[in-house]
Amino acid sequence: MSIGGGARFRADGRTPGQMRPVSMTLDVQKWAAASCLIRMGDTHVLCAATVEDRIPPHLRGKGTGWVTAEYSMLPGATSERSQRESTKG
């Protein structure tokens, strides 16, 4: 939106180049090897790491490892309810 023909502002009053406040809280999950909660405005992201002492068969003996990632949004994370992955089959 534009106010008086001058600088543009976002709906919450911030200028286009102004970031939302950011915070990080470490070690938020008791059983994860490492975890953090990142907050940026109304966006909250939970990150967790686990470590397993094993590798896929095709990498054995090659001196390399394996990293995977998972992503999921809770059903109420957006204005339109999303379906949980576990119910998709």
PyMOL commands that set and color helices and strands:
alter all, ss='L'
color gray80, all
select helices_A, chain A and resi 57-59+85-87
alter helices_A, ss='H'
color red, helices_A
select strands_A, chain A and resi 22-26+34-40+43-49
alter strands_A, ss='S'
color yellow, strands_A
deselect
rebuild
show_as cartoon
